[in-house]
Amino acid sequence: MVCKLMLMFLFFLLTSTVVLALDLSKLHGNISFNSSDIKAASLDFGRINHVESLAVMYPNSEQDIVHLVKKALSTQGFNVSARGKGHSAYGQAQVAGGVVIDMSSTTASLQMRRKPVQGRISSYVDVWGGDQWINVLNYTLPHGLAPKSWTDYLHVTVGGTLSYAGIGGQTYLHGPQISNVYELDVVTGKGELKTCSKEQNTELFCGVLGGLGQFGIITRARISLESAPGSVILMQLTYYDFSVFTKDQEYLISLHEKPASERFDSLLGSVSVDTVPIKYNLEVVKYIYKSTTDAVNQEVDVLLAKLDSVSITRNILSYTNYLERLWQLELDLRSKGLWDVPHPGLSLLVPKSSIRDFDKGVIKGIIGNNSNGNLYCRWDPCTSAVTPEGDVFYSVWLLRTTGKGNKAIVDFIMNQNQEILNFCKKAEIKVRQYLPYYEKQKEWVDHYGDKWDLFRKRKMEFDPKHILATGQHIF
Ligand SMILES: Cc1cc2nc3c(=O)[nH]c(=O)nc-3n(C[C@H](O)[C@H](O)[C@H](O)COP(=O)(O)OP(=O)(O)OC[C@H]3O[C@@H](n4cnc5c(N)ncnc54)[C@H](O)[C@@H]3O)c2cc1C
């Protein structure tokens, strides 16, 4: 009897999947049930979690996404997840048995919409949510313009980074990428296409920025631009003393409101082990616009004279080569077979007041090797992103490598990540995860703290059936 019931249940599951597949195949926007497409959508940079969707959509327009979401709501119900380039660490863009929307599969007609305009407030560009930042650079640069705030790696998508914050060397000056957006088009979890900004549909705008894909799918973002420099002076400053390293960083960040000639254009710290001692590195950058390199070098000399690093290297690079500096790292890792392996990353925002305890307990104590990060300020409160107390904090990204993906090493690093979080809790270092990953709602409630009630209210309003971005495991 039990066996018969199980068979009937299995039959029901199979029929409902077939009906759903037939239903979906009638939609516009290239729905693929091909197993290789489904497999590709179930993989991400982290290579830790894998779940397979029923289908993958390659949208031709935002209307395809509207129809898909409406279908998800009207049939027996399935979940929908936007996927940028799948740089997530723990399956955040995957969806079991639902539909992954491959946002990075843009078409020519959508790319035509990127038109820089000299707006009243500032120059801006309209981009498709699935565009990679490198495409945005390549499009705006011939117009002499570029976004103000970058991630340090440009092969992530606009919709993907705006769902977190988008941080990099310029964040200390301009805020994260979510603070440099004027307007969005979003398909909500109710299947409505809405334009939103600080003035129009404000709740949706603030919710979606840093919203981990929970309230809608970003199809268009209007990004603020500035004049692009032709080249940059890139300097690497070395330190062995942590307190000197942080003193210099905190001094440089204090200059953020000074005229451009009296501060750097980008700051980024990192830590590595130099044979035995721990080496701290500060990457600072000065943009070269129209003035001569000599004149900019003189401004640099004035700034460097106030710093106490043990050594400095100085190079001139084109603006594009500077922004694309991590691309070479990707190529190197790929050539060694170290890209498509598990990356159990941990990314933390650490309050300035606790960074010394963090260095002692985590960097020197638990890890003793690679990480990078920096100081950031000026995060716009109108976003879903959460940060530690104070305007100034460090972002620490622990770059974990697992060799060729040995399971014992993956488990070791995952345990170490947990050990770091436990240590911070015990030592009362009030860190926040930057690319957060939790499996239990209680942990999300703690993560959002005071912002949780608003976050949940917005979910009720914009995705009441909880069909979006279920790979985040929040609702
Ligand atoms: C090598 C490397 C370097 C990185 N460097 C930086 C860095 O310098 N600074 C930084 O801030 N981050 C950095 N990241 C992290 C990166 O920002 C995140 O991985 C982010 O998820 C963007 O990746 P993606 O575009 O591939 O999005 P995915 O991983 O595909 O998606 C991430 C989440 O966003 C949602 N999402 C994707 N597109 C949309 C959309 N259009 N609308 C709504 N939701 C959407 C997905 O459903 C998912 O929940 C880096 C990651 C890697 C692997």
The ligand as a Tripos MOL2 file, in Angstrom:
@<TRIPOS>MOLECULE
LIG
   53    58     1     0     0
SMALL
NO_CHARGES

@<TRIPOS>ATOM
      1 C1         36.8260   36.9690   -8.3080 C.3       1 LIG1
      2 C2         35.7910   37.7920   -7.6250 C.ar      1 LIG1
      3 C3         36.0540   39.1170   -7.3270 C.ar      1 LIG1
      4 C4         35.0790   39.9010   -6.6920 C.ar      1 LIG1
      5 N1         35.3830   41.1940   -6.3950 N.ar      1 LIG1
      6 C5         34.4700   41.9550   -5.7780 C.ar      1 LIG1
      7 C6         34.7400   43.3100   -5.4600 C.ar      1 LIG1
      8 O1         35.8160   43.8180   -5.7230 O.2       1 LIG1
      9 N2         33.7700   44.0210   -4.8560 N.ar      1 LIG1
     10 C7         32.5360   43.4980   -4.5590 C.ar      1 LIG1
     11 O2         31.6940   44.2170   -4.0430 O.2       1 LIG1
     12 N3         32.2500   42.2150   -4.8250 N.ar      1 LIG1
     13 C8         33.1970   41.4430   -5.4200 C.ar      1 LIG1
     14 N4         32.9030   40.1300   -5.6810 N.ar      1 LIG1
     15 C9         31.6260   39.5770   -5.2340 C.3       1 LIG1
     16 C10        30.5310   39.8380   -6.2600 C.3       1 LIG1
     17 O3         30.0990   41.1620   -6.1600 O.3       1 LIG1
     18 C11        29.3670   38.9170   -5.9680 C.3       1 LIG1
     19 O4         29.7790   37.6250   -6.2700 O.3       1 LIG1
     20 C12        28.0940   39.2630   -6.6760 C.3       1 LIG1
     21 O5         27.2340   38.1620   -6.4750 O.3       1 LIG1
     22 C13        28.1580   39.5810   -8.1410 C.3       1 LIG1
     23 O6         28.3720   38.4580   -8.9350 O.3       1 LIG1
     24 P1         27.4320   38.1330  -10.1720 P.3       1 LIG1
     25 O7         27.1450   39.3710  -10.9240 O.co2     1 LIG1
     26 O8         28.0580   37.0110  -10.8840 O.co2     1 LIG1
     27 O9         26.0480   37.7140   -9.4670 O.3       1 LIG1
     28 P2         25.4720   36.2620   -9.1220 P.3       1 LIG1
     29 O10        26.4400   35.5590   -8.2740 O.co2     1 LIG1
     30 O11        25.0410   35.5820  -10.3530 O.co2     1 LIG1
     31 O12        24.1780   36.6650   -8.2660 O.3       1 LIG1
     32 C14        24.3140   37.1210   -6.9330 C.3       1 LIG1
     33 C15        22.9510   37.3750   -6.2870 C.3       1 LIG1
     34 O13        22.3590   38.5100   -6.8980 O.3       1 LIG1
     35 C16        21.1250   38.1560   -7.4980 C.3       1 LIG1
     36 N5         21.0750   38.8420   -8.7830 N.ar      1 LIG1
     37 C17        21.9040   38.7100   -9.8380 C.ar      1 LIG1
     38 N6         21.5300   39.5430  -10.8240 N.ar      1 LIG1
     39 C18        20.4490   40.2040  -10.3900 C.ar      1 LIG1
     40 C19        19.5970   41.1870  -10.9540 C.ar      1 LIG1
     41 N7         19.7670   41.6620  -12.1840 N.pl3     1 LIG1
     42 N8         18.5620   41.6460  -10.2020 N.ar      1 LIG1
     43 C20        18.3500   41.1910   -8.9460 C.ar      1 LIG1
     44 N9         19.1120   40.2480   -8.3780 N.ar      1 LIG1
     45 C21        20.1480   39.7700   -9.0850 C.ar      1 LIG1
     46 C22        21.1520   36.6350   -7.6440 C.3       1 LIG1
     47 O14        19.8590   36.0760   -7.6310 O.3       1 LIG1
     48 C23        21.9680   36.2320   -6.4430 C.3       1 LIG1
     49 O15        21.1490   36.1610   -5.3050 O.3       1 LIG1
     50 C24        33.8450   39.3340   -6.3270 C.ar      1 LIG1
     51 C25        33.5720   37.9940   -6.6240 C.ar      1 LIG1
     52 C26        34.5320   37.2260   -7.2630 C.ar      1 LIG1
     53 C27        34.2230   35.8010   -7.5570 C.3       1 LIG1
@<TRIPOS>BOND
     1     1     2 1
     2     2     3 ar
     3     2    52 ar
     4     3     4 ar
     5     4     5 ar
     6     4    50 ar
     7     5     6 ar
     8     6     7 ar
     9     6    13 1
    10     7     8 2
    11     7     9 ar
    12     9    10 ar
    13    10    11 2
    14    10    12 ar
    15    12    13 ar
    16    13    14 ar
    17    14    15 1
    18    14    50 ar
    19    15    16 1
    20    16    17 1
    21    16    18 1
    22    18    19 1
    23    18    20 1
    24    20    21 1
    25    20    22 1
    26    22    23 1
    27    23    24 1
    28    24    25 2
    29    24    26 1
    30    24    27 1
    31    27    28 1
    32    28    29 2
    33    28    30 1
    34    28    31 1
    35    31    32 1
    36    32    33 1
    37    33    34 1
    38    33    48 1
    39    34    35 1
    40    35    36 1
    41    35    46 1
    42    36    37 ar
    43    36    45 ar
    44    37    38 ar
    45    38    39 ar
    46    39    40 ar
    47    39    45 ar
    48    40    41 1
    49    40    42 ar
    50    42    43 ar
    51    43    44 ar
    52    44    45 ar
    53    46    47 1
    54    46    48 1
    55    48    49 1
    56    50    51 ar
    57    51    52 ar
    58    52    53 1
@<TRIPOS>SUBSTRUCTURE
     1 LIG1         1 GROUP 0 **** ****
